[in-house]
Amino acid sequence: MKHYLVFRKGDAITLLEIACSTCNLEKKQLLSQGFWQSEHVISAANTATAMQKYEALTNSYCKVEDSYFGAEPASLHAASVSTLCH
């Protein structure tokens, strides 16, 4: 099981994989790098499942716009997925 922080700004969300669901240091690093305040922490097997859980939580539909590696703190070793939700 992986853990994802979900950040939202307008219709755009970013799912960011983190090492654990309660890592305040990682959250602080993300916020210091300009990431938005985290809305949710979702546990799921992968980003697709995490997005489905987010859609169910928020009653929205999300479409992946961009996937990329890098730009996160090195300690995260994670991929983030940017999406648009309606």
C-alpha positions as CSV (number, residue, x, y, z in Angstrom):
1,M,0.0,0.0,0.0
2,K,1.3,3.4,-0.9
3,H,0.3,6.8,0.5
4,Y,-0.5,9.9,-1.6
5,L,-0.9,13.5,-0.6
6,V,-3.6,15.2,-2.6
7,F,-3.1,18.9,-3.4
8,R,-5.8,21.0,-5.1
9,K,-5.9,24.4,-6.6
10,G,-9.0,25.2,-8.6
11,D,-9.7,22.3,-10.9
12,A,-6.2,21.0,-10.8
13,I,-5.0,18.4,-8.4
14,T,-1.7,16.7,-7.8
15,L,-1.3,13.3,-6.3
16,L,2.2,12.9,-4.7
17,E,3.4,9.6,-3.4
18,I,5.0,9.8,0.1
19,A,6.8,7.2,2.2
20,C,4.2,7.3,5.0
21,S,0.8,8.9,5.8
22,T,2.0,11.0,8.7
23,C,5.4,12.4,7.6
24,N,5.2,16.0,8.7
25,L,8.7,16.7,7.6
26,E,7.9,15.6,4.0
27,K,4.8,17.8,4.0
28,K,6.8,20.8,5.2
29,Q,9.4,20.2,2.5
30,L,6.6,20.1,-0.1
31,L,5.0,23.3,1.2
32,S,8.3,25.1,1.3
33,Q,8.8,24.2,-2.4
34,G,5.5,25.9,-3.4
35,F,3.1,22.9,-3.3
36,W,-0.4,23.7,-2.2
37,Q,-1.8,22.8,1.2
38,S,-2.7,19.1,1.2
39,E,-6.4,18.3,1.1
40,H,-6.2,14.5,1.8
41,V,-3.9,11.7,2.4
42,I,-5.1,8.6,0.5
43,S,-3.7,5.1,0.8
44,A,-3.9,3.0,-2.4
45,A,-2.0,0.5,-4.4
46,N,-1.2,3.0,-7.2
47,T,-2.0,6.5,-8.5
48,A,-4.9,5.3,-10.6
49,T,-6.6,3.7,-7.5
50,A,-5.8,6.8,-5.5
51,M,-7.5,9.0,-8.1
52,Q,-10.6,6.7,-8.0
53,K,-10.7,7.0,-4.2
54,Y,-10.3,10.8,-4.5
55,E,-13.1,11.0,-7.0
56,A,-15.4,9.0,-4.7
57,L,-14.5,11.2,-1.7
58,T,-15.2,14.4,-3.6
59,N,-17.8,13.2,-6.0
60,S,-15.8,14.5,-9.0
61,Y,-14.4,13.2,-12.2
62,C,-10.6,13.5,-12.8
63,K,-8.7,13.3,-16.0
64,V,-4.9,12.9,-16.0
65,E,-3.2,15.9,-17.8
66,D,0.4,15.2,-17.0
67,S,2.7,12.7,-15.3
68,Y,6.3,13.3,-14.4
69,F,9.2,12.3,-12.2
70,G,11.4,14.6,-10.3
71,A,11.0,18.0,-8.8
72,E,10.1,16.5,-5.4
73,P,12.4,16.4,-2.4
74,A,14.9,13.5,-3.0
75,S,13.7,11.7,0.1
76,L,10.3,11.1,-1.5
77,H,11.5,9.1,-4.5
78,A,8.1,9.6,-5.9
79,A,6.2,10.4,-9.1
80,S,3.4,13.0,-9.0
81,V,0.4,13.1,-11.3
82,S,-1.3,16.3,-12.2
83,T,-5.0,16.1,-13.1
84,L,-8.0,18.2,-13.8
85,C,-11.1,17.5,-11.8
86,H,-14.7,18.5,-12.5
